[in-house]
Amino acid sequence: MPFPLYLLALAVFAMGTSEFMLAGLLPDIAAGLGVPVGAAGLLTTAFAAGLAVGAPVMAVLTRRRPPRTVLLGSLLVFAAAHAVGALTADFGVLLVTRAVAALADAGFLAVALTTAAALVEPDRKGRALAVLLSGTTLATVVGVPGGAVLGALLGWRATFWAVALLCVPAALGVLRGLPPLAPAPAAPLGSELAQLRGPRLLFVMLLAALVNAATFASFTFLAPVVTGPAGLGALWVPVTLVLFGLGSLVGVTVAGRFADRRPGRVLAVGGPLLLVGWPALALLSSRPSVVLALTFVLGALSFGVGSTLITRVLYAAEAAPTLAGAYATASLNVGAATGPFLAAAALGTGAGELGPFWVSGALVAAALALAPAWRTGFRAAGPSPAAGTSRRAVPDPGR
């Protein structure tokens, strides 16, 4: 894989740390700003909603700008938003800074996805995406638990400052290491937007949104389960997040080997296991060892299935060269916004802290209900002959 991919992954690590870190900080933020934990969960929803809306908007506004300029500018705005968030004592202001950071993240990720795909051969998008998303999974392994420990020792504001500082080497890496690529050849904007009328693209985007909603619904509220039903101490929260992150790293790495040529197999195996896994975590939450083991397994399955679906979005949207990354980002983050919102509502039901796990199970069930259409949806989503290369054609990925 080209070295610039790893520089992009470093920046995604910084942004992923911010996106996921609230899973370990929600109780402290809620207590510090005087709001309920469920309300504090809206910080995650605001961030994901900003990503979902901002991805296509930022992609349209920057489609004729050099990728390196967009990536660097996005990182600087992202860092500034976290500095303001670290200083504020008002929950409303913090909510706004999360939305601004999300817009910067959206601009970065939409361009990074298309840039990563442009740096490799047309039939290796899945491998490239796996490298890029390794930044996110490493954030869950190192950045998020480290942020949780830092928050426990110095307060949640210290974690926001750490993310802002983490953007500095990421920005230097993009500035000095990424080649000055020209903007992608832009098809007419109307033509790129018209791709959303294609049922295959919308279908894969829907699947990606459902699976990602299931992931975020439970991941956002893992901390209360660890310290509540599981009966573990607060220091076990970062341990649990590390296990989830290690699982996600394994999942995205393994799935990256199959996402280009055999995505159907990843989904046929991972989907049913997720359907069983999330309810099992709810039913067995009083057993600490089982909670820790399932956290690792579900992290692997969630990111393996989720990253495969995001890869298929890029393939299905290849006729929209400047907006394909935005479509992938939007589908991913529609799920990331919806999942915590539904999970927060479930906290107020009789299921209590375990409600998010049942929400995740229901969301996976909804995705599996679309299973008969998987093969049809994926057959047309691989690299097309229009890619203009002599590389081997990708076999039917549904097999």
C-alpha positions as CSV (number, residue, x, y, z in Angstrom):
1,M,0.0,0.0,0.0
2,P,1.3,3.5,-0.8
3,F,2.9,5.3,2.2
4,P,0.5,8.4,1.9
5,L,-2.3,6.1,2.9
6,Y,-0.7,5.6,6.3
7,L,-0.4,9.4,6.7
8,L,-4.1,9.7,6.1
9,A,-4.6,6.9,8.6
10,L,-2.7,9.0,11.2
11,A,-5.1,11.8,10.7
12,V,-8.1,9.5,10.9
13,F,-6.6,8.2,14.2
14,A,-6.8,11.7,15.6
15,M,-10.3,12.2,14.5
16,G,-11.4,8.7,15.4
17,T,-10.1,9.3,19.0
18,S,-12.5,12.3,19.2
19,E,-15.4,10.5,17.7
20,F,-15.2,7.5,20.0
21,M,-13.7,9.0,23.2
22,L,-17.1,10.1,24.6
23,A,-17.9,6.4,25.2
24,G,-15.5,6.6,28.2
25,L,-16.2,10.2,29.2
26,L,-20.0,10.5,29.2
27,P,-20.5,10.1,32.9
28,D,-17.9,12.7,33.8
29,I,-19.1,15.2,31.2
30,A,-22.7,14.8,32.4
31,A,-21.6,15.3,36.0
32,G,-19.3,18.2,35.2
33,L,-21.9,20.1,33.1
34,G,-24.9,19.2,35.2
35,V,-26.9,17.2,32.6
36,P,-28.2,13.6,32.5
37,V,-26.1,10.9,31.0
38,G,-28.7,10.4,28.3
39,A,-28.5,14.1,27.3
40,A,-24.7,13.9,27.3
41,G,-25.1,11.1,24.8
42,L,-26.5,13.7,22.4
43,L,-22.9,14.9,22.0
44,T,-22.2,11.7,20.1
45,T,-25.4,12.1,18.1
46,A,-24.5,15.7,17.2
47,F,-21.1,14.7,16.0
48,A,-22.4,11.9,13.9
49,A,-25.3,14.0,12.5
50,G,-22.8,16.7,11.5
51,L,-20.7,14.0,9.7
52,A,-23.8,12.7,7.9
53,V,-25.0,16.1,6.8
54,G,-21.6,17.6,6.4
55,A,-20.0,14.9,4.2
56,P,-22.0,15.7,1.0
57,V,-22.1,19.4,1.7
58,M,-18.3,19.7,2.2
59,A,-17.7,17.4,-0.7
60,V,-19.7,19.6,-3.0
61,L,-18.1,22.8,-1.7
62,T,-14.5,21.4,-2.0
63,R,-14.9,19.2,-5.1
64,R,-12.6,21.4,-7.2
65,R,-10.1,22.1,-4.5
66,P,-6.7,20.2,-4.3
67,P,-7.2,17.3,-1.8
68,R,-4.2,18.3,0.3
69,T,-5.6,21.8,0.9
70,V,-9.0,20.4,2.0
71,L,-7.4,17.8,4.2
72,L,-5.1,20.3,5.9
73,G,-7.8,22.9,6.4
74,S,-10.2,20.3,7.9
75,L,-7.6,19.2,10.4
76,L,-6.9,22.8,11.6
77,V,-10.6,23.5,12.1
78,F,-11.0,20.2,13.9
79,A,-8.2,21.1,16.3
80,A,-9.7,24.6,17.0
81,A,-13.1,23.2,17.7
82,H,-11.6,20.9,20.4
83,A,-9.7,23.7,22.0
84,V,-13.0,25.7,22.4
85,G,-14.7,22.6,23.7
86,A,-12.1,22.2,26.3
87,L,-12.5,25.7,27.6
88,T,-16.3,26.0,27.7
89,A,-18.5,25.4,30.8
90,D,-21.8,25.5,28.8
91,F,-23.2,22.2,27.5
92,G,-24.8,24.1,24.5
93,V,-21.5,25.5,23.4
94,L,-19.9,22.1,23.7
95,L,-22.7,20.7,21.6
96,V,-21.9,23.3,18.9
97,T,-18.2,22.6,19.0
98,R,-19.0,18.9,18.4
99,A,-21.1,19.8,15.3
100,V,-18.3,22.1,14.0
101,A,-15.7,19.4,14.6
102,A,-18.0,16.9,12.8
103,L,-18.2,19.2,9.7
104,A,-14.4,19.4,9.6
105,D,-14.2,15.6,10.1
106,A,-16.8,15.2,7.3
107,G,-14.7,17.3,4.9
108,F,-11.6,15.4,5.7
109,L,-13.1,11.9,5.6
110,A,-15.0,12.4,2.4
111,V,-11.9,13.6,0.6
112,A,-9.7,11.0,2.3
113,L,-11.9,8.1,1.2
114,T,-11.7,9.2,-2.5
115,T,-8.0,10.0,-2.2
116,A,-7.3,6.6,-0.7
117,A,-9.2,4.9,-3.6
118,A,-7.3,7.0,-6.1
119,L,-3.9,6.0,-4.7
120,V,-4.5,2.3,-5.5
121,E,-5.6,0.1,-8.4
122,P,-9.4,0.0,-9.0
123,D,-9.8,-3.5,-7.6
124,R,-8.0,-2.8,-4.3
125,K,-10.3,-0.2,-2.8
126,G,-11.1,-2.6,0.1
127,R,-7.5,-3.0,1.0
128,A,-6.9,0.8,0.9
129,L,-10.0,1.4,3.0
130,A,-8.8,-1.2,5.5
131,V,-5.5,0.8,5.9
132,L,-7.5,4.1,6.2
133,L,-9.9,2.6,8.8
134,S,-7.0,1.2,10.8
135,G,-6.6,4.7,12.1
136,T,-10.1,4.5,13.5
137,T,-9.6,1.1,15.0
138,L,-6.3,2.1,16.5
139,A,-8.1,5.1,18.0
140,T,-10.4,2.6,19.8
141,V,-7.4,0.5,20.9
142,V,-5.1,3.4,22.0
143,G,-6.6,6.8,21.7
144,V,-10.0,6.2,23.3
145,P,-8.8,4.2,26.3
146,G,-5.9,6.6,26.7
147,G,-8.4,9.4,26.7
148,A,-10.5,7.6,29.3
149,V,-7.5,7.2,31.6
150,L,-6.5,10.8,31.0
151,G,-10.0,11.9,31.7
152,A,-10.1,9.9,34.9
153,L,-6.9,11.4,36.1
154,L,-7.1,15.0,34.9
155,G,-10.7,15.5,33.9
156,W,-12.5,15.2,30.6
157,R,-11.2,18.6,29.4
158,A,-7.7,17.2,29.3
159,T,-8.8,14.7,26.8
160,F,-10.2,17.4,24.5
161,W,-6.8,19.2,24.7
162,A,-5.0,16.0,23.9
163,V,-7.1,15.6,20.7
164,A,-6.3,19.1,19.7
165,L,-2.6,18.6,20.1
166,L,-2.8,15.2,18.3
167,C,-4.0,17.0,15.2
168,V,-0.6,18.9,14.9
169,P,1.5,15.9,13.8
170,A,-1.3,14.7,11.7
171,A,-1.5,18.0,9.9
172,L,2.3,18.1,9.4
173,G,2.1,14.6,8.0
174,V,-0.6,15.6,5.5
175,L,1.3,18.8,4.6
176,R,4.7,17.2,4.1
177,G,4.0,13.6,3.1
178,L,0.9,13.7,0.9
179,P,1.7,14.4,-2.8
180,P,0.1,17.5,-4.3
181,L,-2.6,15.6,-6.1
182,A,-4.9,17.4,-8.5
183,P,-8.7,17.4,-7.7
184,A,-10.5,14.3,-9.0
185,P,-12.0,14.7,-12.5
186,A,-15.4,16.1,-11.7
187,A,-18.4,14.9,-13.5
188,P,-21.3,17.4,-13.7
189,L,-22.7,17.9,-10.2
190,G,-26.2,16.9,-11.3
191,S,-24.8,13.6,-12.7
192,E,-23.0,12.8,-9.5
193,L,-26.0,13.6,-7.3
194,A,-28.2,11.5,-9.7
195,Q,-26.3,8.4,-8.6
196,L,-28.5,8.6,-5.4
197,R,-31.5,7.6,-7.5
198,G,-29.8,4.2,-8.2
199,P,-31.4,1.5,-6.1
200,R,-28.2,-0.5,-5.7
201,L,-26.3,2.5,-4.2
202,L,-29.1,3.4,-1.8
203,F,-29.5,-0.3,-0.8
204,V,-25.8,-0.7,0.2
205,M,-25.9,2.7,2.0
206,L,-28.9,1.6,4.0
207,L,-27.2,-1.6,5.0
208,A,-24.1,0.3,6.1
209,A,-26.2,2.7,8.1
210,L,-28.1,0.0,9.9
211,V,-25.0,-2.0,10.9
212,N,-23.1,1.2,12.0
213,A,-26.2,2.3,14.0
214,A,-26.1,-1.1,15.8
215,T,-22.4,-0.6,16.6
216,F,-22.7,2.9,17.9
217,A,-25.9,2.2,19.9
218,S,-24.0,-0.1,22.2
219,F,-20.5,1.3,22.0
220,T,-21.6,4.7,23.2
221,F,-23.1,3.3,26.4
222,L,-20.6,0.5,27.2
223,A,-19.3,2.4,30.2
224,P,-22.5,2.3,32.3
225,V,-22.8,-1.5,31.7
226,V,-19.2,-2.1,32.8
227,T,-19.6,-0.2,36.0
228,G,-23.2,-1.3,36.5
229,P,-24.6,-4.8,35.6
230,A,-21.1,-6.2,35.1
231,G,-20.0,-5.0,38.6
232,L,-16.5,-3.8,37.5
233,G,-14.7,-0.7,38.6
234,A,-14.3,2.5,36.7
235,L,-10.7,1.5,35.6
236,W,-12.2,-1.5,33.7
237,V,-13.9,1.0,31.3
238,P,-10.7,1.7,29.3
239,V,-9.8,-2.0,29.4
240,T,-13.2,-2.8,27.9
241,L,-12.7,-0.1,25.2
242,V,-9.3,-1.6,24.4
243,L,-10.8,-5.0,23.9
244,F,-13.5,-3.5,21.6
245,G,-10.8,-1.7,19.7
246,L,-8.5,-4.7,19.4
247,G,-11.5,-6.6,18.0
248,S,-12.3,-3.9,15.6
249,L,-8.7,-3.8,14.3
250,V,-8.8,-7.5,13.7
251,G,-12.2,-7.3,12.0
252,V,-11.3,-4.5,9.6
253,T,-7.9,-6.1,8.8
254,V,-9.4,-9.5,8.0
255,A,-12.4,-8.1,6.2
256,G,-10.1,-5.9,4.0
257,R,-8.8,-9.1,2.4
258,F,-12.3,-10.0,1.3
259,A,-14.1,-6.7,0.8
260,D,-13.1,-6.4,-2.9
261,R,-13.8,-9.9,-4.1
262,R,-15.9,-11.8,-1.6
263,P,-18.0,-9.3,0.5
264,G,-21.0,-11.7,0.5
265,R,-19.1,-14.2,2.6
266,V,-18.1,-11.6,5.2
267,L,-21.7,-10.5,5.5
268,A,-23.2,-14.0,5.4
269,V,-21.0,-15.0,8.4
270,G,-20.8,-11.8,10.3
271,G,-24.4,-10.6,10.1
272,P,-26.0,-13.6,11.8
273,L,-23.3,-13.6,14.5
274,L,-24.0,-10.0,15.3
275,L,-27.7,-10.8,15.5
276,V,-26.9,-13.3,18.2
277,G,-24.1,-11.4,19.8
278,W,-25.8,-8.2,20.9
279,P,-28.7,-9.8,22.7
280,A,-26.3,-12.3,24.2
281,L,-24.3,-9.4,25.7
282,A,-27.5,-8.1,27.3
283,L,-28.5,-11.5,28.7
284,L,-25.0,-12.3,30.1
285,S,-24.1,-8.8,31.2
286,S,-23.8,-9.9,34.9
287,R,-20.8,-12.1,34.0
288,P,-17.8,-9.9,33.8
289,S,-15.6,-12.4,31.9
290,V,-18.3,-13.0,29.3
291,V,-18.8,-9.2,28.8
292,L,-15.1,-8.7,28.2
293,A,-14.9,-11.6,25.7
294,L,-18.1,-10.6,23.8
295,T,-16.8,-7.0,23.6
296,F,-13.8,-8.2,21.7
297,V,-15.8,-10.5,19.4
298,L,-18.5,-7.9,18.7
299,G,-15.9,-5.3,17.9
300,A,-14.4,-7.5,15.3
301,L,-17.7,-8.5,13.8
302,S,-19.1,-4.9,13.8
303,F,-16.1,-3.4,12.0
304,G,-15.6,-6.3,9.7
305,V,-19.1,-6.2,8.4
306,G,-19.3,-2.4,8.6
307,S,-16.0,-1.7,6.7
308,T,-17.1,-4.2,4.0
309,L,-20.3,-2.4,3.4
310,I,-18.5,1.0,3.2
311,T,-16.2,-0.4,0.6
312,R,-19.3,-1.5,-1.4
313,V,-20.6,2.0,-1.3
314,L,-17.4,3.3,-2.9
315,Y,-17.8,0.7,-5.7
316,A,-21.5,1.4,-6.2
317,A,-20.8,5.1,-6.4
318,E,-17.7,5.0,-8.7
319,A,-19.7,7.0,-11.3
320,A,-19.6,9.9,-8.8
321,P,-15.8,10.4,-8.4
322,T,-15.9,13.5,-6.2
323,L,-18.9,12.5,-4.1
324,A,-18.4,8.7,-3.6
325,G,-16.5,9.3,-0.4
326,A,-19.2,11.7,0.8
327,Y,-21.9,9.0,0.2
328,A,-19.8,6.5,2.1
329,T,-19.3,8.9,5.0
330,A,-22.9,9.9,5.1
331,S,-24.2,6.3,5.2
332,L,-21.7,5.4,7.9
333,N,-22.7,8.4,10.0
334,V,-26.4,8.3,9.5
335,G,-26.1,5.1,11.4
336,A,-23.7,6.6,14.0
337,A,-26.2,9.4,14.7
338,T,-29.3,7.2,14.8
339,G,-27.8,4.4,16.9
340,P,-27.0,6.5,20.1
341,F,-30.3,8.4,19.7
342,L,-32.3,5.1,19.8
343,A,-30.0,3.7,22.6
344,A,-30.5,6.8,24.7
345,A,-34.3,6.4,24.4
346,A,-33.9,2.7,25.4
347,L,-32.1,3.7,28.6
348,G,-35.4,5.1,29.9
349,T,-37.2,1.7,29.4
350,G,-37.4,-1.3,31.7
351,A,-34.2,-2.6,30.1
352,G,-32.2,0.2,31.7
353,E,-28.4,0.1,30.9
354,L,-29.0,-3.0,28.8
355,G,-31.4,-1.3,26.4
356,P,-28.7,-0.3,23.9
357,F,-27.8,-3.9,23.3
358,W,-31.4,-4.8,22.4
359,V,-31.5,-1.8,20.1
360,S,-28.3,-3.1,18.4
361,G,-29.9,-6.5,18.0
362,A,-33.0,-5.0,16.4
363,L,-31.0,-2.9,14.0
364,V,-29.0,-5.9,12.8
365,A,-32.2,-7.9,12.5
366,A,-33.5,-5.1,10.2
367,A,-30.4,-5.4,8.1
368,L,-30.7,-9.2,7.9
369,A,-34.3,-8.8,6.8
370,L,-32.8,-7.3,3.6
371,A,-30.6,-10.4,3.1
372,P,-32.4,-11.8,0.0
373,A,-31.4,-8.7,-1.9
374,W,-27.7,-8.8,-0.9
375,R,-26.5,-10.8,-3.9
376,T,-28.3,-8.5,-6.4
377,G,-27.1,-5.4,-4.7
378,F,-23.5,-6.4,-4.7
379,R,-23.2,-7.9,-8.2
380,A,-23.3,-4.5,-9.7
381,A,-21.1,-2.8,-7.1
382,G,-17.7,-4.0,-8.1
383,P,-15.2,-2.3,-10.4
384,S,-16.6,-1.6,-13.8
385,P,-14.9,-2.1,-17.1
386,A,-15.0,1.7,-17.4
387,A,-12.2,1.9,-14.9
388,G,-10.0,1.8,-17.9
389,T,-7.3,-0.6,-16.8
390,S,-5.9,-3.9,-17.9
391,R,-6.1,-5.3,-14.4
392,R,-8.1,-8.4,-13.7
393,A,-11.8,-8.0,-13.4
394,V,-13.3,-8.6,-10.0
395,P,-15.4,-11.8,-9.9
396,D,-18.9,-11.7,-8.7
397,P,-18.5,-10.5,-5.1
398,G,-21.7,-12.1,-3.9
399,R,-20.3,-15.6,-4.2
